[in-house]
Amino acid sequence: MMLSLLKWSNLLLVLLSLVTLLAPYANPVYFWPLSITGLFFPWFLLLHLVFIGFWIYRKHWYFVFSLGWIIMNWNHFDSLVGFSTSSPSSESLSALSLNCHSFISPDTNKGPNAKEWEKLIEEIKDIDFLFFQEFPRKGRYPGSGSAVAKKLFARHWPYQYTTNGGRLAMLSKYPLSGKKVDYFDGAANGYMMATAKVADKKIRLINIHLQSNRITGMADDLDAKNIQEKETLGKIVEMLRRYKNASIKRAKQSREIAAVIGKNSNLLILGGDFNDTPLSYAYYSIDKQLRDGFRAKGSGIGTTYLGKLPGLRIDYIFFGKGLFIDTYRHRKTPFS
């Protein structure tokens, strides 16, 4: 009886999670509910792995149910978990993308002091191109070490592209030309472009920040024990409304950026905060034209968001097909 119940539960899970196959291709403008399934892909994957382990332990062939789902979703599986090995070259160029959240620590709600700025910049000083989202507006570098930070940034990245009031920033070790910025809504979400001259090559750089969901604070306040209370249910409805509106905006924004990329994407580096998973229409719109650095050379779990929903990868670096990817890393930082 118990095995039969587990078998049907496993089959039901397969049916429910099959929607992940459609999520990247469904434009939220026309049908938004599919876009939310990408958020639950890590949970679906975990449950399927548990079922596989259980059925193998019981020496039962039912493990093929979940194994089949994983095989069908393999192109999504490797967007979250990487198995590649890196072979960095001393002649490589490097790029970093970070939603720096004004360099504010979520633990202390403060910016770095002078010593912490030194340490932060020391860790990334050899990187050629920096793509920042939510770059601080006032004074650009917050905290008691702001003067130190400005000096250190200028020392290692003499070519900087920022805009008054805008939250996107691009720092480079190489001269920048052809600068352009377009903010979709306000001063946070948009895209910034420039061309870097590296020896006799010109490399297009694009820094993007797609529409934010603005549901993190509400998710943190949810009380799972009182899920039936009107206030809690109201928050859930509001979160779904916000996510719907944001996913529709991201779909339109990603299509605009895809058009900007166009056919001249051979020597191009694009980095940024998509606020969406690899199982999203926004991601798919860009992935069709470029190559995801993590999927090419990533290893381990590719999570970039450390919030209530675990396992989310919403920040990316993409490369044009004329660039060879030799290594990829993601790091934790206390100031983001």
C-alpha positions in Angstrom: 0.0 0.0 0.0 2.7 2.5 1.0 4.8 1.6 -2.1 1.8 2.1 -4.4 1.1 5.5 -2.8 4.7 6.5 -3.3 4.6 5.3 -6.9 1.6 7.5 -7.7 3.1 10.4 -5.8 6.2 10.1 -8.0 4.1 10.0 -11.2 2.2 13.1 -10.0 5.5 14.9 -9.3 6.6 14.0 -12.9 3.4 15.4 -14.4 3.5 18.6 -12.3 7.2 19.2 -13.0 6.9 18.6 -16.8 5.8 22.3 -17.1 9.5 23.2 -16.6 10.0 22.1 -20.2 7.7 24.8 -21.5 8.7 27.7 -19.2 11.6 29.2 -21.3 9.5 29.4 -24.4 6.3 30.8 -22.9 6.2 34.6 -23.3 4.8 36.0 -20.0 3.1 38.7 -21.9 0.6 36.1 -23.2 0.7 33.5 -20.4 2.6 34.5 -17.2 1.9 31.6 -14.8 4.5 29.3 -16.5 7.2 31.8 -15.8 6.9 31.1 -12.0 7.8 27.4 -12.4 11.5 28.2 -12.9 11.6 29.3 -9.2 10.7 25.8 -8.1 13.0 23.9 -10.4 15.6 23.3 -7.6 12.9 21.8 -5.5 11.6 19.6 -8.3 15.1 18.4 -8.9 15.7 17.7 -5.2 12.5 15.7 -4.9 13.3 13.7 -8.0 16.7 12.9 -6.7 15.1 11.7 -3.4 12.8 9.4 -5.3 15.6 8.0 -7.4 17.6 7.3 -4.3 14.7 5.7 -2.6 13.7 3.4 -5.5 17.3 2.3 -6.1 17.6 1.5 -2.4 14.4 -0.6 -2.7 15.8 -2.1 -5.9 12.7 -1.1 -7.8 12.6 0.0 -11.4 10.2 2.9 -10.6 13.4 5.1 -10.4 13.0 5.5 -14.2 10.1 7.9 -13.6 12.3 10.6 -12.1 15.4 9.7 -14.1 13.3 10.3 -17.3 12.3 13.7 -16.0 16.0 14.6 -15.4 17.0 13.4 -18.8 14.3 15.5 -20.5 15.4 18.5 -18.4 19.1 18.0 -18.8 19.5 21.3 -20.7 18.0 22.9 -17.6 19.9 20.7 -15.1 23.3 21.9 -16.3 22.2 25.5 -16.0 22.1 25.0 -12.2 24.8 22.4 -11.6 28.2 22.4 -13.4 30.7 19.6 -13.9 33.3 21.5 -16.0 37.0 21.8 -15.3 38.8 25.1 -15.9 42.1 25.8 -17.6 42.8 29.5 -17.0 45.3 31.2 -19.3 47.7 34.0 -18.4 46.6 35.8 -21.5 42.9 35.7 -20.8 40.6 38.6 -20.3 38.3 38.5 -17.3 34.9 40.0 -16.4 32.9 40.2 -13.2 29.2 41.0 -12.7 27.8 42.0 -9.3 24.6 43.5 -8.0 26.5 45.3 -5.3 23.4 46.6 -3.5 25.3 49.9 -2.8 28.0 47.7 -1.2 25.8 47.4 1.9 26.2 44.3 4.1 22.9 42.5 4.7 24.2 41.6 8.2 25.3 45.0 9.5 23.4 47.3 7.0 26.6 49.3 6.7 29.1 49.9 3.9 32.8 48.8 4.0 35.3 50.7 6.1 38.7 51.6 4.7 40.3 48.3 5.6 37.4 46.3 4.2 37.5 48.3 0.9 41.2 47.4 0.6 40.4 43.7 1.0 37.4 43.8 -1.4 39.3 45.5 -4.2 42.4 43.4 -3.6 40.4 40.3 -4.4 39.2 41.6 -7.8 42.0 44.0 -8.8 43.2 41.7 -11.7 39.8 41.5 -13.4 39.6 43.5 -16.6 35.9 44.5 -16.7 33.5 45.1 -13.9 29.8 45.2 -14.4 28.0 46.7 -11.4 24.2 46.9 -10.8 22.7 49.0 -8.0 25.9 51.0 -7.9 25.6 53.6 -5.1 24.4 57.0 -6.2 25.5 59.3 -3.5 29.2 59.7 -3.5 29.3 56.4 -5.5 31.3 54.7 -2.7 29.5 54.5 0.6 31.0 54.0 4.1 33.8 55.5 6.0 36.3 54.3 3.4 34.6 56.0 0.4 37.6 58.2 -0.4 39.8 55.2 -0.3 37.5 53.2 -2.5 37.3 55.9 -5.2 41.1 56.1 -5.3 41.5 52.3 -5.4 38.9 51.9 -8.1 40.6 54.6 -10.2 44.0 53.0 -9.7 43.0 49.6 -11.1 40.2 50.6 -13.5 41.1 54.0 -15.0 38.2 53.9 -17.5 34.9 54.2 -15.8 31.4 54.7 -17.2 28.7 55.8 -14.7 25.8 58.2 -15.0 24.4 60.8 -12.7 21.6 59.2 -10.7 21.9 55.9 -12.5 22.6 52.7 -10.8 24.6 50.9 -13.5 28.3 51.2 -13.7 31.0 49.8 -15.9 34.7 49.8 -15.0 37.5 48.8 -17.3 41.3 48.5 -17.6 41.0 49.3 -21.3 39.7 52.5 -23.1 36.0 52.7 -23.6 34.1 54.2 -26.5 30.7 54.2 -28.0 29.1 54.6 -24.6 25.3 54.3 -24.3 22.8 53.8 -21.4 19.1 53.2 -21.5 17.1 52.9 -18.3 13.7 51.2 -18.6 12.0 52.5 -15.5 13.5 54.9 -13.1 17.3 54.7 -12.5 17.9 51.0 -11.5 16.7 48.7 -14.4 18.2 49.1 -17.8 21.3 48.4 -19.9 24.6 50.1 -20.4 26.9 49.6 -23.4 30.4 50.4 -24.4 33.2 49.2 -26.6 36.6 48.3 -25.2 39.8 48.5 -27.3 42.1 45.6 -26.4 45.2 45.6 -28.6 43.8 45.4 -32.2 40.4 44.1 -31.1 37.2 45.8 -30.2 35.0 44.0 -27.6 31.5 45.1 -27.0 30.5 45.2 -23.4 26.9 45.2 -22.1 25.9 45.5 -18.5 22.2 44.8 -17.7 19.7 44.9 -14.8 16.3 43.5 -15.7 13.1 44.4 -13.8 13.3 43.6 -10.1 10.5 41.5 -8.6 10.4 43.6 -5.4 9.1 40.7 -3.3 12.2 39.8 -1.2 11.0 41.8 1.8 7.5 40.3 1.6 8.9 36.8 1.3 11.0 37.3 4.4 7.9 38.5 6.4 5.7 35.5 5.4 4.6 33.4 8.3 4.4 29.8 7.2 2.6 28.7 10.4 -0.3 31.1 9.7 -0.6 30.6 6.0 -4.5 30.7 6.2 -4.6 34.1 7.8 -6.0 36.9 5.7 -2.9 39.0 6.1 -0.6 36.2 5.0 -2.8 35.2 2.1 -3.0 38.8 1.0 0.8 39.0 0.9 1.0 35.9 -1.2 -1.5 37.4 -3.7 0.4 40.6 -3.8 3.7 38.8 -4.4 2.2 36.9 -7.3 0.8 40.1 -8.7 4.3 41.8 -8.5 6.0 38.7 -10.0 3.5 38.7 -12.9 4.1 42.3 -13.7 7.9 42.0 -13.3 8.1 38.9 -15.5 6.1 40.6 -18.3 8.4 43.6 -18.1 11.5 41.4 -18.2 10.2 39.6 -21.3 9.9 42.9 -23.1 13.2 44.2 -21.8 15.1 41.0 -22.8 13.7 41.2 -26.3 14.9 44.8 -26.6 18.4 43.8 -25.5 18.4 40.8 -27.8 17.6 43.2 -30.7 20.5 45.5 -29.6 22.8 42.5 -29.6 21.7 41.7 -33.1 24.0 39.7 -35.3 27.2 41.4 -34.3 27.8 39.4 -31.2 31.0 37.6 -32.1 33.3 39.6 -29.7 30.9 40.5 -26.9 30.7 40.1 -23.1 27.3 40.6 -21.4 26.9 40.5 -17.6 24.2 41.4 -15.3 21.3 40.7 -12.9 18.4 39.2 -14.8 16.2 38.8 -11.7 15.1 35.5 -13.4 16.2 31.9 -13.6 17.6 30.0 -16.6 14.1 28.6 -17.0 12.7 31.9 -18.0 11.8 33.6 -21.2 14.1 36.5 -20.4 17.1 34.1 -20.1 16.2 32.2 -23.2 16.0 35.5 -25.3 19.6 36.2 -24.5 20.9 32.6 -24.4 19.7 32.1 -28.0 22.4 34.5 -29.2 25.2 34.1 -26.7 26.9 31.5 -24.5 26.3 31.2 -20.7 29.7 31.2 -19.0 28.5 29.0 -16.2 27.1 26.3 -18.5 30.3 26.4 -20.5 32.9 26.2 -17.6 31.0 26.3 -14.3 31.4 23.7 -11.6 29.3 23.0 -8.5 26.0 24.7 -7.7 25.6 27.9 -9.6 23.4 29.7 -7.0 23.9 33.5 -7.1 20.9 34.5 -4.8 21.0 33.8 -1.1 17.5 34.4 0.0 14.4 32.5 1.2 14.2 30.6 -2.1 17.3 28.4 -2.3 19.2 27.3 -5.4 18.3 30.4 -7.6 20.7 31.5 -10.3 19.7 35.0 -11.5 23.0 36.7 -12.3 25.0 35.8 -15.4 27.9 36.4 -17.7 27.4 35.6 -21.4 30.0 35.6 -24.1 29.9 36.0 -27.9 30.8 32.9 -30.0 34.1 34.5 -31.0 35.4 34.3 -27.5 36.8 31.1 -25.9 35.7 30.6 -22.3 38.5 29.0 -20.3 37.2 29.4 -16.7 34.2 30.5 -14.6 33.9 31.2 -10.9 31.3 32.6 -8.6 32.2 34.0 -5.2 30.4 35.1 -2.0 30.9 38.6 -0.9 29.8 40.2 2.5 28.9 43.5 0.8 26.0 42.8 -1.5 
